[in-house]
């Protein structure tokens, strides 16, 4: 483990997450109210996911589906129902913002392999082989800025393995800037 991955990256992640949560707290409060107001269900969706070294953690997202809908990997989620607010949150990628809490708790990183679902056995096994399982899951990652929505798990794992080889401040900054550029574009109309 390098000084960057062991000390600098986690400290920077937590600092950025704390500042972002502070700045975004008014928006987050409004979104919590809107999600709960729509159907009376909880504002947040929580799910146990495998984290760094396969240690489980509880991922936090804004709930975008009706209460009781089974969760599936994003590649299979196209046919599942979304709430009205959930469609808005997903279109603008706002459903992911609560993961800043996971970053603040040290369970995730700003940049790393996206958190896999426990049922994604192919992806998890490939990450074990290429070393990506040793990293904290990320809010964004190398696969996300280089791939397409719904890419096969094997392809995601290849990108995750490449990130393991390239990890460093320059790579992380490139990924963050490419993510921000993507988020700055108007979302596609549904």
N, C-alpha and C positions, 0 to 999 in steps of 0.2 A: 504494500500500500504506500502510495506516495504522500508527501506532505499536502499536496493539493487535494487528493481524494479523502485523506484521513482527517484533515484539520480545516483547510481553507474553504473547500466546497461546502461541507456541512455548516460551518459558521456563517458563510455568506448566504446560503439557502435560508437559514433561520432568520437572519437579519432582514433579508428582502421580504420573506413571508410576513414577518412582524410589521414592517412598514406598510406593505401592501394591504394587510388586513386592517390596519389603522386607517389608511386612506380610503379603503373601500367599505368601511363599516356602515356608512349611511345607505349605500346601494345595497349591501347585503341585508340590512334590516328591512328595506322595502321589498326585496325579493323573497325573504322569509315570509313576510306578511302576505304577499301575493300568492305564493305557492299554497300556504295554509288556507287562505280565503277561498281558493277555487273549489276544494272538495273536503276541507276539514281535516285532511290527513297531515302527517308530519311533513315539515319542510325539507328535512334531510333524509337521504337514503344512505344507509350504512351497510357495508358488506365486508366480510372477512376475505382478505386477499393474501396471497403469499408475497412477502416482502424480501428484504435483503437476506441472503442466506436461507431462503425459504421460511423465515420466521413470519408467522401470520400477524397481520395488523388490520384494523378496522378502517377501511376507506370511507371517506365522507364526500358526498356529492349532494347537489340539490336534487330532489326527487322530480323526475320528469314523466313518470308513468303513473297510472292509477294505482292505488293501494292494492297489493296482492298480485300484481303482474310478475310473473317469473322473469328473472334477469338472465340474459344470455350475452355472449360476447358481441361486441359492436358489429362484427361482420354479419351476424344473424339477426340483428335487432330491427331491420327494416320493416318487418311485418307486425311488430308489436305496437300496441296503442300508446299514444302519448297524450298527456293532458294538454289543454290549450297553452297553459303557462310552460309546460314541458317542451312544447314545440319551439316556443320563443327562446327558452334557455338553451336548448341544443343548437338552434340556428346561430346564436351568437356565442356559443361555447361557454356560456355562463354557468352551466351545470357543474363544471369542473372547478370553479373558483373556491368552493369550500375545501378543496384538497390543500389549500394553503395552511389549513389547520394541521393536516398530516405532515406537512413540511416543517411547521413550527415545532411539532412534537418529535421530529427527527426520524419519522417513519418513511418519509419520501424526500425527494430532491426536486429542485426545479427542473433539472435535466437528467434523464436516465430512461431505461426501458419502461414503457407504460405498464401500470399494474395489470398483471394477467388475472383472469378468473381461475379459481381452483380447477374448473372443468377443462381448461385449455392445456391438456396433457402434452400435446405435441410441442407447443410453444415453451412450456416449462422445461421439458426434457431437453430441447435444443438449447435453451439458455443455460442449463446445467453444463452441457457439453462445451459451450463457447465462453463460459465465465461470466455471462451477464447476470446470473442469479446472485452473484456476490455484490452487486450494486443496489443502492436504494432505488426503488421505482421512481419514475419522474413524472412531473406534470406535463412535460413534453419530452420528446426524444428524437434520436437520429432517424428511427424508422418513420416517425410521423412527418418529419420535414422532407423525407426522401421518397416516401411511398404514397399510396393512394388509400382512401377509405376502403375498408374491407379486404385489404391485401391478405394473402394466405399466411398462416402462422409461420410456416417455414421461412418465408421471405422476411417477415418481421424479425425472426430470430437471427437471420443473416445480418440485417442492419444493426440489431442489438450487439452482435458479436463484433461488428466493425467499430461500434462506439467504444467497446471495451478497449480496443487497440488504439483508438484516437483520443481517449478521454484526457481532457486538459482544459485550461481556461479559455484558450482560443476556440476550441471545438464547441464548448458550452456556450460561449458568446455567439458564435455563428448560429447555433440551434435556436437560441433565444431570439435573435434578430429575425431569423426566417419565420419563427412562430409568430412574432409580433407583426411581421409583414402580412402573413396569412390572416391574422385576426383583424387587421386594419381594412381588409377587403370586405365589401358588403357581402353578406351571406347569400347563397343561392336561394331563389324563391322556391317554395314548396307548393 
